[in-house]
Amino acid sequence: MQDAETVLSVIRERGRRGLPLERLYRQLFNKKLFLLAYGRIYSNQGAMTPGVTRETVDGMSLAKIDRIIEALRSESYRWSPARRVYIVRRVALGCISCSAGRNLEECFWI
């Protein structure tokens, strides 16, 4: 498995050039990619806001990341629903998902 930084740089470069991505799903088996995503999410101000399942990003652990990866590998992972909350600011409607979902979503946005 390649280093997470290398994978992300290849994905960024292919995106800049407008090239398609193949075999992207298996990149989600990379534990370092989850750790990188967790580092980005953890520093956010809203990271301690509980989601639908009442868990926060603070409750993430290596064991939980391993369970998510195994569920993805066996194709049994199910996204948790998002809870819609009206937030008083410029963006009127925000979605708060569970912490596992946030981490998985952040893998796509790194």
N, C-alpha and C positions, 0 to 999 in steps of 0.2 A: 504494500500500500504506500502510495506516495505521501510526501509531507503535505499537510493542509495548506500551507502557504503556496507551495508549488501548484497544487490543484486550483486554488483560487486565482492565481495569476494566469494560468492557462484559460480558465473560464472567462476571466475579464477580457483577456486578449481576443479570444474567439468572439465574445460579445461585441467588442469594439469594431471588429472586422465584419460583423454580421454573419458569421459562420454558425452552422447548427452544432448543437451539443449532442453527443451520443453517450450512452451508458452512464448517465448522470445519477441514476438511482443508486447504483452501487457505491458512489462516492459518499453516500450518507452512512455507510458502514465505517467510515473513518472517525475514530474516537477523538482524534486531535481537532477535527473540524467542529465537533460538538463543544469541545473545551474552548476553542476560539470563539464560538458563538456565545457560549456562557459568559465569557469574559466581557463581551460587548454588551450583553443584556444586563449583567449584574451591576454595571456602573450607571445604568439609567436610573432616573429619579423614580419612575413608576414601577421598578422591579419588585418592590415589596407589596404591591397591590395584589390581593388574592384574586384568582380567576374563578371560573365556574366550579372547579373542584376544590376550591378553598386552599389550594397549595400556592406557595410563592416560589420565586426563583431561588430564594435563600435555601429552600429544601432540596435543591438539586445535589446529587452525589454521583460519584463514579459508578456505583452500583445501579443507580437509576438510569444513567446514560447507557450502561451495558444492557439493561432491560429494554430500553428504547431501540437500541441497535439490533438486538435479537428479534424484537417484534417486527422491525423493518425487514430484517433478513428473511424471516419466515412469512412475510407479507400478511401479518396479523395485526399490525398497528392500526389503530383507529383514532382519527383526529377528534379531540374533544370539541364540543360546540362552544362558540364564543358568546359571552354575555354582553349585550349592548348596554352601554351606560352613557347617559348624557353628561358631557363634560363642558363646563362653562369656560370656553376659550374660543379661539378662532375656528378650530375644527369642532363642530357641534356634536359629532357622534364618533365614539371610539369603541373599539372592540378589545376585550380583555380575555385572552384564552388561558388555558392552564399552563403551568410552567414548562411542562414537557413539550407542549405545542409551541410555546414561545421559542424554546431552544431550537426546535426543529425548523420553525419558520425563519429564525435568524440564520441558520445554515444556508438558506437560499439567498439571503440578502447580504452576506459578507462580501 
